[in-house]
């Protein structure tokens, strides 16, 4: 059984027991959260597709940790103009473990 969920502007295909990093979510480590933006649930040959979301679909997950990703270097450079700008960015994330899929 698997589900397609939407969180943080992205879509993820998840099954029970999966661990994934998503955009930062509110909540403490060890707490349970419910993701209710479920686009599709498939259980063998039985497939339910929402328009665009399933009404009674939900995915329960446990927050494992919060963190920050690897640094992304941004360099802006204009040739012959004596202009160079260098920046960095680290995106916040939440690591979750999917515990239950409900259709």
ZIUR-V484910 format. One record per backbone hydrogen bond with DSSP energy under -0.5 kcal/mol. CO is the residue of the C=O (numbers start at 1). NH is the residue of the N-H. Records with the same first field share a line. If there is no record, write none. Layout:
CO: NH + NH
This chain:
1: 16
2: 42
3: 5 + 14
4: 39 + 40
5: 12
7: 10
10: 7
12: 5 + 14
14: 3
15: 18
18: 98
20: 22 + 96
22: 94
28: 31
31: 63
33: 35 + 61
34: 36
35: 59
36: 38
37: 6 + 39
38: 54
39: 50
40: 4
41: 48
42: 2
43: 46
45: 47
46: 43
48: 41
53: 51
58: 102
59: 35
60: 99 + 100
61: 33
62: 64 + 97
63: 30
65: 95
67: 93
71: 73
72: 89
74: 87
76: 85
77: 79
78: 81 + 83
83: 78
85: 76
87: 74
89: 72
91: 69
92: 24
93: 67
94: 22 + 96
95: 64 + 65
96: 20
97: 62
98: 17
100: 60
102: 58
